[in-house]
Amino acid sequence: RRLRNRGVSIVYISHFLEEVQRVADRFTVLRDGRVTGSGSVADTPTSRIIEMMVGRRLEEMFPRVPHAIGGPALCLENLSGEPIPTDVSLTLHHGEILGVAGLIGAGRTELVRTVFGLAPVRSGRIRVLAVRAPDTIDAGAAPARRLAQGIGMLSEDRKAEGLALPMSVADNITLSRLGAVGFAGLLNLRRQRDAARRWIDRLDIRTQGPEQALWHLSGGNQQKVAFARLLHHDADVLLLDEPTRGIDVGAKVQIFRLIGELAAAGRAVLFVSSYLPELLGVCDRIAVMSRGRLVAVRPAAGWSEESIMAAATGGSS
């Protein structure tokens, strides 16, 4: 705003409408390489801008899929990692969407990486009660073991470590479970393509086909491919780190619905996000971290954006 007031012309590109509404005078919406609308920010309702972005009217931003919470799927007992988190005790249940909030550097991502085996455990225990690991207790394990136990992770940085962008859509979907599309230790390309097409159709991934290189897809469709990999792997516990980062509103709504469907199918979902409205709109419970420690866990209905921020900054929760 200071630059604008000095006469500087600014083109501001963002998926976050709140930012656009705060800093912009006019807007233009692009979808699939075409201009779908433009106008004055002050005179255009948010719902109308969203319609231009997704090409249809959205009945709700955070679709709720009915689901029942079952028994424990993952228990963290006084877990400490390197460098953080510290002494985290937390239970994630089958059929539950458990959100994790906190400021950048609070230990949210480090917690997920420690559980999945990408960061070392300093002390404490991890108890896995997933379908493929009925009751396994350890003090840390490699990612390969976590995958074998039915735990899948979606990284916050899909380009650097979450996906293999030069490889095909089919390769990215099936890579962690090639045995399901092979025979006698050999990869069956037809079965691989057929499996990829099933997930492409189910998740409405916009692609020219299973053989297309992933880097040609939009950010939202790349993120759907990352979800398809977890589904193809048949993960029972899903560790999702910023799953809607850098994707458009329409793709976000689809992912929110998918997370609800996964919970309805009995999957356990740990959902890390910096965007508080989506945690409040999607999750059953929300845990707040501050400076590497878990400071509070309660039902989502018992939180507000203000109370989450108060807990995250070390104030009263």
C-alpha positions as CSV (number, residue, x, y, z in Angstrom):
1,R,0.0,0.0,0.0
2,R,2.9,2.4,0.7
3,L,4.4,1.7,-2.7
4,R,1.0,2.3,-4.3
5,N,0.6,5.6,-2.5
6,R,4.0,6.6,-3.9
7,G,2.7,6.1,-7.4
8,V,4.2,2.6,-8.1
9,S,2.1,0.3,-10.3
10,I,1.8,-3.2,-8.9
11,V,0.6,-6.5,-10.3
12,Y,-0.1,-8.7,-7.3
13,I,-0.6,-12.5,-7.9
14,S,-2.1,-14.6,-5.1
15,H,-4.4,-17.5,-4.3
16,F,-5.4,-15.8,-1.0
17,L,-8.4,-13.6,-1.7
18,E,-8.0,-11.8,1.7
19,E,-4.6,-10.5,0.5
20,V,-6.0,-9.3,-2.8
21,Q,-8.9,-7.6,-1.1
22,R,-6.6,-5.7,1.2
23,V,-4.1,-4.4,-1.3
24,A,-5.7,-4.3,-4.7
25,D,-8.0,-1.8,-6.4
26,R,-8.9,-3.9,-9.4
27,F,-8.7,-7.7,-10.1
28,T,-8.5,-10.0,-13.1
29,V,-9.2,-13.8,-12.8
30,L,-7.3,-16.3,-14.9
31,R,-8.5,-19.9,-15.3
32,D,-7.0,-22.4,-17.7
33,G,-5.0,-19.7,-19.4
34,R,-8.0,-17.5,-20.1
35,V,-9.4,-14.3,-18.5
36,T,-12.8,-15.3,-16.9
37,G,-13.6,-12.0,-15.2
38,S,-12.4,-8.6,-13.9
39,G,-13.7,-5.7,-11.9
40,S,-13.4,-3.5,-8.9
41,V,-12.3,-5.3,-5.7
42,A,-14.5,-3.0,-3.5
43,D,-17.6,-3.6,-5.7
44,T,-17.3,-7.4,-6.2
45,P,-18.5,-9.9,-3.6
46,T,-16.0,-12.6,-2.6
47,S,-18.4,-15.3,-3.7
48,R,-18.5,-13.8,-7.2
49,I,-14.7,-13.8,-7.5
50,I,-14.6,-17.4,-6.4
51,E,-17.2,-18.3,-9.1
52,M,-14.9,-16.8,-11.7
53,M,-12.0,-18.8,-10.4
54,V,-13.6,-22.2,-10.3
55,G,-16.1,-21.8,-13.2
56,R,-19.1,-22.6,-11.1
57,R,-21.0,-21.6,-8.0
58,L,-19.6,-23.1,-4.8
59,E,-22.3,-24.1,-2.3
60,E,-19.8,-24.2,0.6
61,M,-16.2,-23.5,1.0
62,F,-15.6,-26.2,3.6
63,P,-17.8,-29.2,2.7
64,R,-18.5,-31.4,5.6
65,V,-18.6,-35.2,5.0
66,P,-20.2,-37.1,7.9
67,H,-17.7,-39.4,9.6
68,A,-17.5,-41.3,12.9
69,I,-14.4,-41.2,15.1
70,G,-13.2,-44.6,16.1
71,G,-10.3,-46.0,18.2
72,P,-6.7,-44.8,18.3
73,A,-4.6,-45.1,15.2
74,L,-1.4,-43.2,16.2
75,C,-0.2,-42.4,19.7
76,L,2.7,-40.1,20.5
77,E,4.0,-40.5,24.0
78,N,6.4,-37.8,25.3
79,L,7.9,-37.6,21.9
80,S,10.9,-35.3,21.4
81,G,12.8,-34.8,18.1
82,E,15.7,-32.9,16.8
83,P,15.7,-30.0,17.0
84,I,12.0,-29.8,18.0
85,P,9.2,-30.8,19.0
86,T,9.6,-31.4,22.7
87,D,7.6,-33.9,24.9
88,V,4.6,-34.1,22.6
89,S,1.8,-36.5,23.8
90,L,-1.0,-36.8,21.3
91,T,-3.5,-39.4,20.1
92,L,-5.0,-39.5,16.6
93,H,-8.0,-41.7,16.0
94,H,-9.4,-43.6,13.1
95,G,-12.0,-41.5,11.3
96,E,-10.7,-38.3,12.8
97,I,-9.3,-35.1,11.2
98,L,-6.9,-33.6,13.7
99,G,-5.6,-30.2,12.8
100,V,-2.2,-28.8,14.0
101,A,-1.8,-25.0,14.2
102,G,1.0,-22.8,15.1
103,L,3.4,-20.1,13.8
104,I,6.1,-20.9,11.4
105,G,8.9,-22.5,13.4
106,A,6.6,-23.7,16.1
107,G,7.4,-27.4,15.4
108,R,4.5,-28.5,13.3
109,T,6.4,-29.7,10.3
110,E,9.2,-31.1,12.5
111,L,6.5,-33.1,14.3
112,V,5.2,-34.7,11.1
113,R,8.7,-35.4,9.8
114,T,9.7,-37.0,13.1
115,V,6.7,-39.3,13.1
116,F,7.3,-40.3,9.5
117,G,11.0,-41.0,10.1
118,L,12.5,-38.1,8.2
119,A,13.9,-36.6,11.5
120,P,15.5,-38.4,14.4
121,V,13.6,-39.2,17.7
122,R,15.5,-38.0,20.8
123,S,13.2,-39.5,23.3
124,G,9.7,-40.8,23.8
125,R,7.7,-43.4,21.9
126,I,5.5,-43.7,18.8
127,R,2.7,-46.3,19.0
128,V,1.1,-47.3,15.6
129,L,-2.3,-48.9,15.6
130,A,-3.0,-48.7,11.9
131,V,-4.6,-51.5,9.9
132,R,-1.3,-52.9,8.7
133,A,0.4,-52.5,12.1
134,P,-2.2,-53.4,14.7
135,D,-0.1,-52.5,17.7
136,T,3.6,-51.5,17.1
137,I,5.6,-49.5,19.5
138,D,9.0,-47.9,18.6
139,A,11.2,-45.0,19.3
140,G,11.5,-44.0,15.7
141,A,11.7,-45.7,12.3
142,A,12.7,-45.1,8.8
143,P,10.1,-43.9,6.2
144,A,10.1,-47.3,4.5
145,R,9.0,-48.9,7.8
146,R,6.3,-46.2,8.2
147,L,5.0,-46.9,4.7
148,A,4.9,-50.6,5.4
149,Q,2.9,-49.8,8.6
150,G,0.3,-47.9,6.5
151,I,1.4,-44.4,7.3
152,G,1.7,-41.9,4.4
153,M,3.0,-38.3,4.4
154,L,2.3,-35.4,2.1
155,S,5.2,-32.9,2.3
156,E,4.7,-29.1,2.5
157,D,7.2,-28.7,-0.3
158,R,5.8,-30.8,-3.1
159,K,8.3,-29.5,-5.7
160,A,11.5,-30.3,-3.8
161,E,10.6,-33.5,-2.1
162,G,6.9,-34.4,-2.4
163,L,6.9,-35.3,-6.1
164,A,9.2,-36.3,-8.9
165,L,8.3,-33.6,-11.4
166,P,10.2,-34.8,-14.4
167,M,8.6,-38.2,-14.1
168,S,5.1,-39.1,-15.4
169,V,1.8,-38.9,-13.5
170,A,1.6,-42.7,-13.4
171,D,5.1,-43.0,-12.0
172,N,4.4,-40.5,-9.2
173,I,1.1,-42.1,-8.3
174,T,2.5,-45.7,-8.1
175,L,6.1,-45.2,-7.1
176,S,5.7,-46.1,-3.4
177,R,3.8,-49.3,-4.1
178,L,5.0,-50.7,-7.4
179,G,4.2,-54.2,-6.3
180,A,0.5,-53.5,-6.8
181,V,1.1,-52.9,-10.5
182,G,3.7,-55.5,-11.2
183,F,4.0,-59.3,-11.6
184,A,6.9,-61.6,-10.6
185,G,9.0,-58.6,-9.6
186,L,8.6,-56.8,-12.9
187,L,6.6,-53.6,-13.5
188,N,3.5,-54.1,-15.7
189,L,3.2,-50.8,-17.6
190,R,-0.4,-51.5,-18.6
191,R,-1.5,-52.2,-15.0
192,Q,0.4,-49.1,-13.9
193,R,-1.4,-46.9,-16.5
194,D,-4.8,-48.5,-15.6
195,A,-4.2,-47.8,-11.8
196,A,-3.2,-44.3,-12.5
197,R,-6.3,-43.7,-14.7
198,R,-8.5,-44.8,-11.9
199,W,-7.1,-42.2,-9.5
200,I,-7.0,-39.6,-12.3
201,D,-10.8,-40.1,-12.8
202,R,-11.6,-40.3,-9.1
203,L,-9.7,-37.1,-8.1
204,D,-10.6,-35.3,-11.4
205,I,-6.9,-34.7,-12.2
206,R,-6.6,-32.5,-15.3
207,T,-3.9,-34.2,-17.4
208,Q,-3.5,-35.4,-20.9
209,G,-3.0,-38.9,-19.6
210,P,-0.9,-41.1,-17.2
211,E,2.2,-40.7,-19.3
212,Q,2.3,-36.9,-19.1
213,A,5.3,-35.4,-17.2
214,L,4.1,-34.0,-13.9
215,W,5.7,-30.6,-14.3
216,H,3.2,-29.8,-17.0
217,L,0.3,-29.9,-14.6
218,S,-0.9,-27.0,-12.5
219,G,-0.1,-26.8,-8.8
220,G,-3.6,-27.9,-7.8
221,N,-3.4,-31.0,-10.1
222,Q,0.1,-31.8,-8.9
223,Q,-1.2,-31.8,-5.3
224,K,-4.0,-34.2,-6.3
225,V,-1.4,-36.5,-7.8
226,A,0.4,-36.4,-4.3
227,F,-2.9,-37.4,-2.7
228,A,-3.4,-40.1,-5.3
229,R,-0.1,-41.6,-4.3
230,L,-1.2,-41.9,-0.7
231,L,-4.5,-43.4,-1.8
232,H,-2.7,-45.9,-4.2
233,H,-0.5,-46.8,-1.3
234,D,-3.6,-47.4,0.8
235,A,-2.3,-45.4,3.7
236,D,-4.3,-45.8,6.9
237,V,-2.8,-42.8,8.6
238,L,-2.2,-39.7,6.6
239,L,0.2,-36.9,7.7
240,L,-0.7,-33.9,5.6
241,D,1.6,-30.9,5.9
242,E,0.1,-27.8,4.3
243,P,-1.9,-29.8,1.8
244,T,-3.6,-26.7,0.2
245,R,-0.6,-24.5,-0.1
246,G,-0.2,-22.8,-3.5
247,I,-3.4,-24.1,-5.1
248,D,-6.5,-22.3,-6.3
249,V,-9.9,-22.1,-4.4
250,G,-11.6,-24.8,-6.5
251,A,-8.8,-27.3,-5.9
252,K,-8.9,-26.5,-2.2
253,V,-12.6,-27.3,-1.9
254,Q,-12.0,-30.6,-3.7
255,I,-9.2,-31.5,-1.3
256,F,-11.3,-30.5,1.7
257,R,-14.0,-32.9,0.5
258,L,-11.4,-35.6,-0.2
259,I,-10.1,-35.3,3.4
260,G,-13.6,-35.7,4.7
261,E,-14.2,-38.8,2.5
262,L,-11.0,-40.3,3.8
263,A,-12.1,-39.8,7.4
264,A,-15.5,-41.3,6.5
265,A,-13.7,-44.3,5.3
266,G,-12.0,-44.7,8.7
267,R,-8.6,-43.1,7.8
268,A,-6.8,-41.1,10.4
269,V,-5.8,-37.6,9.2
270,L,-3.3,-35.3,10.8
271,F,-3.8,-31.9,9.0
272,V,-1.1,-29.2,9.5
273,S,-2.0,-25.8,8.2
274,S,-1.1,-22.1,8.6
275,Y,-4.5,-21.1,7.3
276,L,-6.8,-21.0,10.4
277,P,-10.2,-20.8,8.6
278,E,-9.6,-24.2,6.9
279,L,-8.6,-25.8,10.2
280,L,-11.7,-24.5,11.9
281,G,-13.8,-25.5,8.9
282,V,-12.5,-29.0,8.3
283,C,-11.1,-30.5,11.5
284,D,-12.7,-32.4,14.4
285,R,-10.0,-31.3,16.9
286,I,-7.2,-28.7,16.7
287,A,-3.9,-29.0,18.5
288,V,-1.8,-25.8,18.8
289,M,2.0,-25.8,19.0
290,S,4.2,-23.0,20.3
291,R,8.0,-22.9,20.4
292,G,8.3,-26.6,19.9
293,R,5.7,-27.6,22.5
294,L,2.1,-28.8,22.2
295,V,0.2,-26.2,24.3
296,A,-3.4,-27.2,23.9
297,V,-5.8,-29.7,22.2
298,R,-9.5,-29.3,22.0
299,P,-12.5,-29.8,19.7
300,A,-12.6,-27.4,16.8
301,A,-15.8,-25.9,18.0
302,G,-14.0,-24.7,21.1
303,W,-11.5,-22.6,19.2
304,S,-11.6,-19.3,17.3
305,E,-9.0,-17.7,15.2
306,E,-8.2,-15.3,18.0
307,S,-7.8,-18.1,20.6
308,I,-5.6,-20.2,18.4
309,M,-3.3,-17.2,17.8
310,A,-3.2,-16.4,21.5
311,A,-2.1,-20.0,22.2
312,A,0.4,-20.0,19.3
313,T,2.1,-16.9,20.5
314,G,2.4,-18.0,24.1
315,G,-0.5,-16.2,25.5
316,S,-3.6,-17.6,27.1
317,S,-5.4,-20.4,25.2
